[in-house]
């Protein structure tokens, strides 16, 4: 819907009224004109229209707050956020008593992964009726929702949260479009049509193709153009829409609007409620409110299937970043493995119970020719056990499969992770370089290397290499590390060259970066020796200010804002403490607010990085304009386009709420130079800025943001870590479905170039070895495009919910230009079971007195999934009692789960949640409160869309006891 107009348009959630979230189902005429004319910027609309992104955000934050409240209650703590901001919600959800700084950057990045799918749907599927419930495609739209929800639940079961977010965003878009594009609201409904997310319930009473639904309306805004008989009969219809043709069946309603050619054909007009100025704009607010309620309903179903903790992980609410090690396990790595074990144990033990406790642990071993598997766990004891099991053996020839191990880590770790690679050998799989760089840029993860092959030759337990050979290996060590240095620089990490004996002195960097609130203040690279000075701003929120310099044959001088200096020859000085090991210089500075300066004199290449801990951070994405039925902006797949202006969506976050920060400057800064391209930032609200740039630097660059925090009135400076650059190659992919185990899957894509004519080489790789074929190359003329494809087949035994990360690399003639596309595809077994678990209450007993603390009540019930896939889990979502379950076999051989629940009479209510193996959810609500205090639920037949179809199951009433079945699918 225009509830589908675009992701930035969708992201236009300006907080026009204090304490309220505003959203837009569509674009104003002025914004649309700017977008289509290529201006690439939005003006403040000042109206009351609402977008997909803000509708989704309202629903997401509402349900997330409810989940956080439930988790806090279960942990025996209060839940009282200071405000409705994402930052305060995150802090309170994690527990405000936890020590340490908390950054909302990952939380907001996770939410953006959901919201950004709106632009992708409008760009890639703008002409698909079923994706937008247009042209009466009700069954097709419901299939999109059903398949999407199935994918989300399967992804969550396998903890593939990024794929789950992307699927969720697409489902929300289609679900919300129903309320803007159909006549559900015109029929008088203000509650959601629950049948859309209940595939076992039919969508009945839809107008067939030959039934007229509208009468002519020559005005731009129409109020009564739907035929009265359609409304009287409660018959569902939606508007037809056409960008290239005015054709529609006789007598049918149109979507409406200047771009819809069908709206000029009798009957004219439209019924869209996308925005206030749409044909039925007078019902825009009601449609948006219903869409919010429907999204809440959908999220509650997913929450019930996933459980509260996994739902919060889906929304990006975690304590900190992951701890991720990629370790060489060949014969000479015993010392390195021991040090990785020591530092991992230290982090686990020292940060337990703090805000910096890792949210999960990832370990990827590699050898030759084996690598992996990826080990991922949330249990620190499991991480300790797995890393303790590593032994050094084998290896054969010197190069090892280091990039293969790193590829696994990049695809398995969450975005923006810190990844540490331990090795003493060059890479054998150098052909993966472009794939690894693509994954680094796509995930914005930081990769640092601990390289222990610098001053000693690689040792072999069984090779018998002579001294001459060993000297040759040592001589080549620096050259072999060049690849690692390039990857570290590309990601914003470090390539630290040390001996095995001094490795323990270098691993403090892992401790430094194991925090949820790590920010980069300055980062630069010099590929040749030079004498140069660099300045950086430190604001009052920064703690643990640290400078890292890698390189040899260098000296430096630090100058504080107060004018004090300290040279690199001073270990403990007035400004901080210096640690030097191998090619690394690490300076822990005493905090001082203001402008710092560091002057470096070096005859060799070097890198400089300044980091700290702070809640003030930013995330960003490059956007591109697109036209079509629903024009707008979407995230660019791959690198931004060369020779064009650029648009950047910037999202700020801070402990005082994102609106407490004011951005003064946004620029793209060359990593290895001093040139910068400044942008014009337009504040959208809620921490979002739309940044317009006339040009982009030709070389590698990072994003630099400067501004002021209102809490301290001190200027701040933050910088992105991942190197980006432009490309004249454009890759357009369209993943329209998930993979089914054992069934071949083809993914078509288009390659366009504005660069040199010639042969463009294509390489496709995935992290599961599912690829069976890909187009190896294509001949293109400058300004031309061509089609290609990748084919994958997941083995029949692949578990449902598995995700596969597909990377497509395109390299131009002479390897002077390249680009990439990274896609996360889901493998989902076809689901035929859509029936929900059912319960039968066997008994309820209560012996409650006025003093509830001394009395108990009990309930027992049989839970069954009938002929379905079987009950997987039974839990309580409400109530502080004890639940026990016992599997048994009932009549006719049906599996039955006996649930017994007991609680204090002070906890008089319980909601039992039963989930089957494919994620169908049934819930029962029981209370021992007197029936007169309850709000009754009236059952309405679900056979017709005359009213929202409730999900009522079996309700039980006995004396003072009653049971209300939840509207989200009762038992």
Secondary structure, DSSP 4 states (H G I P E B T S, - for coil): --TTS-HHHHT-----STT-----SS--HHHHHHHHTT--------S----HHHHHHHHHHHHHHHHHHHHHHHTT-----SSSSHHHHHHHHH-TTS-S----HHHHHHHHHHHTHHHHHHHHSTT-HHHHT-TT-HHHHHHHHHHHHHHHHHHHHTT-HHHHHHHHHHHHHHHHHHHHHBSTTTTT--S--GGGG-TTS----B--TTS--B----SSS-SS-B-HHHHHTT-B-B-B--SS-----TT--B--STT-GGGGSSS-S----SSTTSTTGGGHHHHHHHHHHHHHHHHHHHHHHH-HHHHHHHTT--SS--EEEEEE-STT-HHHHHHHHHHHHHHHHHSTTSTTS-S-EEEEEE-SS-EEEEEEES-HHHHHHHHHT-------SS-B-HHHHHHHHHHHSPTT-EEEEEESS-BS-GGGHHHHHHHHHHHT-EEEEEE--SSSPPP-SS----HHHHHHHHHHHHHHTHHHHHHHHHHT--EEE--TTTHHHHTHHHHHH-STTEEEEEEEEESS-EEEEEEEEE-TT-EEEEEEEEESSEEEEEE-TTS-EEETT-SB-SSEEEEEETTEEEEEEPP--EEEEEEEEESS-EEEEEEEE-S-EEEEEEEEEE-STT-EEEE-SSSEETTS-EEEEEEEE-TT-GGGEEEEEEEEEETTSS-EEE-EEEEEETTEEEEEES---SS-EEEEEEEEETTTTEEEEEE--S-B-EESEEEEE---S-B-TTS-EEEEEEEEESS--EEEEEEEEESSS-EEEE--EEEE-TT-EEEEEEEE---TTPPTTEEEEEEEEEE-GGGS-EEEEEEEEEE-PPP---PPPEEEEEEEEE---SSGGG-EEEEEEEEE-TTSS-EEEEEEEE-SSEEEEEEEE-GGG-EEEEEEEEEETTS-EEEEEEEETT--EEEEEEE-S-GGGS-------SSSTTS---------EETTEEEE--TTTB-
